[in-house]
Amino acid sequence: MKKLILTICLITLITSFAFLGCNTEKKSGKPGGPNEMELSVEPGEYWLVKMKIFIFKINRTPQMAAWIENDNGSYVSTIIVTNKNAKKKWLKAPKEGRPEALPVWNHKIQNNTAQIDSVSAATSKGAVDVQIDNSLINGQEYNVYLEVNHSFDYNDTWTENNSGVNGQPSLLYHAKFIAGKPGRTDLVPIGHGSVDGSNGNIFREFEGITNALNIIKEAYIK
C-alpha cells in the first residue's frame, strides 16, 4: 500500500513539473514579438516560365534579391537573394557570374558580401515570405528594394541582339517603411536595371517592358 501511495505521489509530482514547464514555454512567446517584420512576395502569372532542355520542359523561376537601405541611401543588409547570384554559380558563365541578372543589387553589395551566404536561397515556385533583420532601429525610416529578372526574356524591344542572355532587364520595386510600425506597406515598380550589368543605376522608365511586369503580382512589408 505504501509503495502504491509513493508511486502515485511521484507521478503527480512529475506531472506538475511537466505542466509548469509547458505553461512557462507558452508565456515566453516568439522572439521579437510584435516588432517582427516580414517581406512577402506574391508570384504573378509570369513567375514560372516554361523552358525546354533537350526533350524536357521545366518551370524556370526568376532571379531575385531584396535589400534594405537607410534613409540616406546607404546599404544596410540583404533580406534574401537567389543562390545563383549569391554563389555566382551559373551554367556557362564567366568567373564573375552574371551581374546583369541583378545589376543594382550586385553593385550595392560589392563591398558588403559578408552576410550574403546566410540569406541566399533557391527561388520558391510559390509565394515568398521572409523575416527582415530585427536589428533595425524601431521608429527609424528605411528603404526596401526588390529586384527580379528572368534570363532569356526576349521581346520585340529587348532581343537576343541587343540584350545578351538577359532579354528584358531586371525590374526594381521600392517602398519606404518605418521599422516596427504595424500595418502593411506595398512595394511599387520604379524602373529597371542595366541590361548589360555595367552599372548599378536604376533607369526610371518601362519602355519596351512587357510580360516582365507580371513576374510579381504584389510585394509588401508587414
Beta strands, then each sheet from edge to edge (+ up, - down):
strand 1: 38-43
strand 2: 49-53
strand 3: 56-60
strand 4: 63-70
strand 5: 75-82
strand 6: 120-121
strand 7: 128-131
strand 8: 141-149
strand 9: 171-178
strand 10: 185-186
strand 11: 188-192
strand 12: 216-221
sheet 1: 7+ 1- 12+ 10-
sheet 2: 2+ 3-
sheet 3: 6+ 5+ 4- 8+ 9- 11+
end
